[in-house]
Amino acid sequence: MRRLHLAIILLLTAAILIFALQNLESVDIHFLWISAQMPLALLVVATYVVGMATGGSLWALIRRSIRGARLRR
């Protein structure tokens, strides 16, 4: 089972590296008054990380609300 996990991790790492190397062109980012230029691969990774953080926080908030509602009964 460890070898299967290792193989999956290696395949995902290779896919990520290939994606990053194929998407090195810079893109312009504009948000409110902020402008920046960054590689497309970095933008995708940053968007993924922000999504994980906000999604995890939202999930924790929902679980806490459900637990609080159960305790009040």
Short mmCIF file of the C-alpha atoms (twelve columns), coordinates in Angstrom:
data_MODEL
# 
_entry.id   MODEL 
# 
loop_
_atom_site.group_PDB 
_atom_site.id 
_atom_site.type_symbol 
_atom_site.label_atom_id 
_atom_site.label_alt_id 
_atom_site.label_comp_id 
_atom_site.label_asym_id 
_atom_site.label_seq_id 
_atom_site.Cartn_x 
_atom_site.Cartn_y 
_atom_site.Cartn_z 
_atom_site.pdbx_PDB_model_num 
ATOM 1  C CA . MET A 1  0.000   0.000  0.000   1 
ATOM 2  C CA . ARG A 2  2.907   2.348  0.700   1 
ATOM 3  C CA . ARG A 3  4.213   1.838  -2.805  1 
ATOM 4  C CA . LEU A 4  0.824   2.727  -4.252  1 
ATOM 5  C CA . HIS A 5  0.722   5.945  -2.222  1 
ATOM 6  C CA . LEU A 6  4.270   6.769  -3.242  1 
ATOM 7  C CA . ALA A 7  3.433   6.149  -6.912  1 
ATOM 8  C CA . ILE A 8  0.373   8.416  -6.688  1 
ATOM 9  C CA . ILE A 9  2.394   11.164 -5.001  1 
ATOM 10 C CA . LEU A 10 5.114   10.907 -7.641  1 
ATOM 11 C CA . LEU A 11 2.571   11.053 -10.480 1 
ATOM 12 C CA . LEU A 12 0.852   14.109 -8.990  1 
ATOM 13 C CA . THR A 13 4.193   15.820 -8.394  1 
ATOM 14 C CA . ALA A 14 5.243   15.156 -11.989 1 
ATOM 15 C CA . ALA A 15 1.919   16.497 -13.292 1 
ATOM 16 C CA . ILE A 16 2.299   19.664 -11.196 1 
ATOM 17 C CA . LEU A 17 5.856   20.214 -12.406 1 
ATOM 18 C CA . ILE A 18 4.832   19.730 -16.038 1 
ATOM 19 C CA . PHE A 19 1.943   22.175 -15.570 1 
ATOM 20 C CA . ALA A 20 4.216   24.766 -13.966 1 
ATOM 21 C CA . LEU A 21 6.859   24.465 -16.688 1 
ATOM 22 C CA . GLN A 22 4.289   24.783 -19.465 1 
ATOM 23 C CA . ASN A 23 2.615   27.856 -17.934 1 
ATOM 24 C CA . LEU A 24 5.470   30.239 -17.221 1 
ATOM 25 C CA . GLU A 25 4.081   33.153 -19.250 1 
ATOM 26 C CA . SER A 26 3.176   36.203 -17.196 1 
ATOM 27 C CA . VAL A 27 -0.379  37.399 -16.774 1 
ATOM 28 C CA . ASP A 28 -1.627  40.774 -15.548 1 
ATOM 29 C CA . ILE A 29 -3.697  40.734 -12.376 1 
ATOM 30 C CA . HIS A 30 -5.971  43.647 -11.429 1 
ATOM 31 C CA . PHE A 31 -7.893  43.730 -8.148  1 
ATOM 32 C CA . LEU A 32 -9.406  47.004 -6.960  1 
ATOM 33 C CA . TRP A 33 -6.457  49.422 -7.070  1 
ATOM 34 C CA . ILE A 34 -3.746  46.765 -7.044  1 
ATOM 35 C CA . SER A 35 -2.063  45.596 -10.235 1 
ATOM 36 C CA . ALA A 36 0.515   42.848 -10.489 1 
ATOM 37 C CA . GLN A 37 2.173   40.612 -13.015 1 
ATOM 38 C CA . MET A 38 2.955   36.977 -12.209 1 
ATOM 39 C CA . PRO A 39 3.385   33.621 -13.912 1 
ATOM 40 C CA . LEU A 40 0.124   31.821 -14.637 1 
ATOM 41 C CA . ALA A 41 1.206   28.727 -12.686 1 
ATOM 42 C CA . LEU A 42 1.843   30.848 -9.574  1 
ATOM 43 C CA . LEU A 43 -1.589  32.455 -9.933  1 
ATOM 44 C CA . VAL A 44 -3.248  29.023 -10.101 1 
ATOM 45 C CA . VAL A 45 -1.373  27.824 -7.012  1 
ATOM 46 C CA . ALA A 46 -2.193  31.013 -5.077  1 
ATOM 47 C CA . THR A 47 -5.874  30.708 -6.015  1 
ATOM 48 C CA . TYR A 48 -5.885  27.081 -4.876  1 
ATOM 49 C CA . VAL A 49 -4.294  27.939 -1.515  1 
ATOM 50 C CA . VAL A 50 -6.736  30.793 -0.871  1 
ATOM 51 C CA . GLY A 51 -9.620  28.494 -1.785  1 
ATOM 52 C CA . MET A 52 -8.391  25.813 0.628   1 
ATOM 53 C CA . ALA A 53 -8.069  28.347 3.446   1 
ATOM 54 C CA . THR A 54 -11.488 29.898 2.932   1 
ATOM 55 C CA . GLY A 55 -13.189 26.558 2.301   1 
ATOM 56 C CA . GLY A 56 -11.658 25.041 5.416   1 
ATOM 57 C CA . SER A 57 -12.677 28.028 7.500   1 
ATOM 58 C CA . LEU A 58 -16.229 27.906 6.185   1 
ATOM 59 C CA . TRP A 59 -16.473 24.165 6.861   1 
ATOM 60 C CA . ALA A 60 -15.225 24.677 10.453  1 
ATOM 61 C CA . LEU A 61 -17.757 27.469 10.992  1 
ATOM 62 C CA . ILE A 62 -20.623 25.286 9.753   1 
ATOM 63 C CA . ARG A 63 -19.567 22.351 11.969  1 
ATOM 64 C CA . ARG A 64 -19.320 24.629 15.012  1 
ATOM 65 C CA . SER A 65 -22.761 26.055 14.306  1 
ATOM 66 C CA . ILE A 66 -24.289 22.585 14.006  1 
ATOM 67 C CA . ARG A 67 -22.646 21.433 17.244  1 
ATOM 68 C CA . GLY A 68 -23.855 24.571 19.028  1 
ATOM 69 C CA . ALA A 69 -27.395 23.993 17.816  1 
ATOM 70 C CA . ARG A 70 -27.318 20.374 19.044  1 
ATOM 71 C CA . LEU A 71 -26.078 21.393 22.494  1 
ATOM 72 C CA . ARG A 72 -28.862 23.965 22.937  1 
ATOM 73 C CA . ARG A 73 -31.599 21.360 22.595  1 
# 
